[in-house]
Amino acid sequence: MAFVKFETPKMGQEMPKIEILKRGEININREASVLYKLYKFEYAILYYDPDEKKVGVQLTNDELDPACIKIVKKKDGSCIMSAVSFLKYYNINYDKTINFNPEFDEDNDMIIFDLSKGL
């Protein structure tokens, strides 16, 4: 058996990640922001599948959609959006920060993360 050297990932080498923050915000890390091209969008629309316990984040530039929320782009390349109303409405617990591995649903142009698979 051969040894494999482990090196701590440096900035820009992290995995795409989404977090539900304790303060009721959804944070999308820099890697996910780049991967999903969030720089092209100003708004998001949140969806919830109660049967599968999944959240969908659909990206849009349609500011007239009454469901859209502003995507705030941070200097480090990550993005954040307020989700308190959404989390409360669907009784999604946010009393501590939880990380998720997102996936992209190309059929619906939606970033999806599974609440039952929090890290």
N, C-alpha and C positions, 0 to 999 in steps of 0.2 A: 504494500500500500504506500502511496506517495503522499507526503504532506503538502497541504495547500496553504499558502500564506494568506492571512486575514489582514486587511487594512480597513481602518475606519473610513466610511464614506465621507467624502469632502462635499462642500457646498456644490450643488449642481449634479451630484451623483446619488441623491436620495431618490427613493421611490415616490411615485405620485401618491398623494395622501389627501384625504379630506378629514376635517375635524369638526365635531360639534363642540363648541367652547362653552365653558361653564356660564358665561354671560349671555348665552342664547344666540350666538352667531355661528355661521358656517364659514370655516376657513378652508381655502383650497391652496395647498402649498405651491411653491414656484414650479416644481416639476410637473404637477398636474395642470397648472395654469398654462405652461408652455405646450404640453402635450395636447391639451384640448383647445388651444388657441383662444383663451379667454380675452386676450388683448383686442380681439375683433368685436367684442360684445360689451354693451353697457349695462345690460339688465339680465335677470334670471327669473324664471318661473319655477316654483317648487311644487312637486307632486308627491303623493304618498300612496303606497300600495299597502293597505292594512292587512291583507291576507299573507303577503310575503314579507312584510315588515321592511320594505325598501323605500328609499327616498330617491326621487329623480330631480335633477337640476337641469332644466332646459334653458339654453342660452338664447338670448334674443336682443334685438335692437329696437323692438317695438315698444316705445315708451308709453303708448296709448293703451296697452293691454292693462286692464285693472289689476291683474294678478302680479305684474312685474315688480321686482325689487331691484334697487340699485346695486351694482357690483362695484365695490371700492377696491381699486388697484393700489397695492402698497409698494413702497420703494424697493423692497427685496424681491419683487416679482410675484409674490403671492396675492391672493384676492380674498376678500371677506364680504359677507353680506349678513344683514340682520335677519334673524329667523325666529324671534321670540314668539310672535303671534302664531306662526306655523307650528312650532314645537308645542306650544300650549294647547292649541286647537286639537292636535292629534295625540295629546298626552305622551309626547316623546320626552323622556327624561334627559335633562341637561344639568343635573346638579354637580357633575364633574366633566372635565374635558375627555372626550372619547375619540380615538382615531379610527379611520376606516380606509380600506383599500378600494378605490373607485374603479369602475369599469365604464366603458362607453357603449351605449346602445345606438348604433348608427341608424337603425330604422326610425327611431324617434328623436335623433339628435339630442340625446340626453345623457348626462353623467349620472350614474346610478351607484348608490352604496347601500349595503345591506346592514340594517341596524342590529341584526342578531350576530353579526360578525365583527363587533367592535374590538379593537386591539387594546 
